[in-house]
């Protein structure tokens, strides 16, 4: 008994004297906790001040694995009590492996009121499990701006490695697409923290210190919601894209990719089957056609090729060319056909653009040569990203001999230069590139960078910061006389008696310039004639149209692509006319001025 007593006394001395500091620190850490405070995410508004992305209070069910002794048993009992899906469980267990055991891991987001009530009654049975109130993202306009605003989703493993973990310690979601992703740093804000005292069960007794979080900045877009809605309605069930921009500033007024999807389903965690249905749909609603769709530009590229001819001195407005309905290279029997089988006869530049004469542009492209043609079209942003403030923009393709040698290990043929001159062959452009190039033509050749966000607002300081165009200081590169000739020829497309889209310009209260385009989806054999109405829909030509208005002082440019729509004059041009009518109407102009545009 004496020896035992000495052992106990020795142990007490060791604990109280020699290891006092260590156990005091452990005790203090068990009593005091640092709790991160998530910042309020910045809101997103349209040009007119319409709320596009909001923060709404929701409840989530969270578990701290360290405080849960038998996790599988807890899961079984929770599923008997509440609505918990298989996908929720899979996501939860993936998150558990990524986080530390003392951190809370969300099991179910957006818990319903009935489930919250059931859990509260039986809360004592589930140590380490809690209902946590959070602000969750909500998109009031739903699918209408899905490809612009984007959506938020749970932070995945790859994102965790790239993030500042301290700043995201209280955050479970991050911007995945659209503005939500490209402006993540501004929208997120800075995390705060609380030093709290907790009891043995881990419940907070009192707050000892508080450092408030800094809310994210609000974003104000240049998007006109009425124009956006009208463009989406115009496409209806058709697949395609509509882009509208202000040529003076590069501000994007509408960006539509159809079909669309509801971004709200991603916020709380989309089910595997539901996601597969969206991902594998032949309509590809998750694919942003406006930024990522690459299409042969067809005849919409002809005004820019005509400008190259004027700029190089190889053509004048009066230079005539004979079109018998076909063109052949010297020494070759192959005939490159014009869309008009009987030919256009003698055509000058104005008539060539207005009637979209292929032979005129075959001959012009041949005289220019691919190197000179490639260099000039590059100035209009073809074949390279425009630099828009949205993620995942495609670069398109502007072919050259060097590109073909590198990518195909083949030589360039003269015939490929001819079809490049009419926007076919290897050349591919996104709708965004088309609207950007048209904007440069409309403003006299000054480079603009398309922007979706016009300015950001710091709610605490009540300050507004505009988003600047990095290219605004560049000088115009189109000669005024050359631009005038091209604009007049494009005006003739819609207002002239021989224009390919003359019906859409009838009775217009304003003058506008446009160019139709029809791009082939599959190759047609020599001498073969195809009627779009007699082929399956997925093999029909794409319909395109570019335009700007009013001609005398352009304030809006459009680029429209209707997939498998057939003719640009029939499927795409009428959409442009109706959108221009709406945007240039007196009441809409007044609303734009009131909104600060």
Beta strands, then each sheet from edge to edge (+ up, - down):
strand 1: 32-37
strand 2: 44-45
strand 3: 51-64
strand 4: 104-108
strand 5: 129-138
strand 6: 152-154
strand 7: 173-175
strand 8: 192-198
strand 9: 204-211
strand 10: 218-221
strand 11: 240-245
strand 12: 252-258
strand 13: 321-323
strand 14: 326-327
strand 15: 336-337
strand 16: 345-347
strand 17: 453-458
strand 18: 463-466
strand 19: 512-519
strand 20: 542-549
strand 21: 556-562
sheet 1: 1+ 8- 9+
sheet 2: 4+ 3- 2+ 10+ 17- 18+
sheet 3: 4+ 3- 5+
sheet 4: 6+ 7-
sheet 5: 12+ 11- 21+ 20- 19+
sheet 6: 13+ 16-
sheet 7: 14+ 15-
end
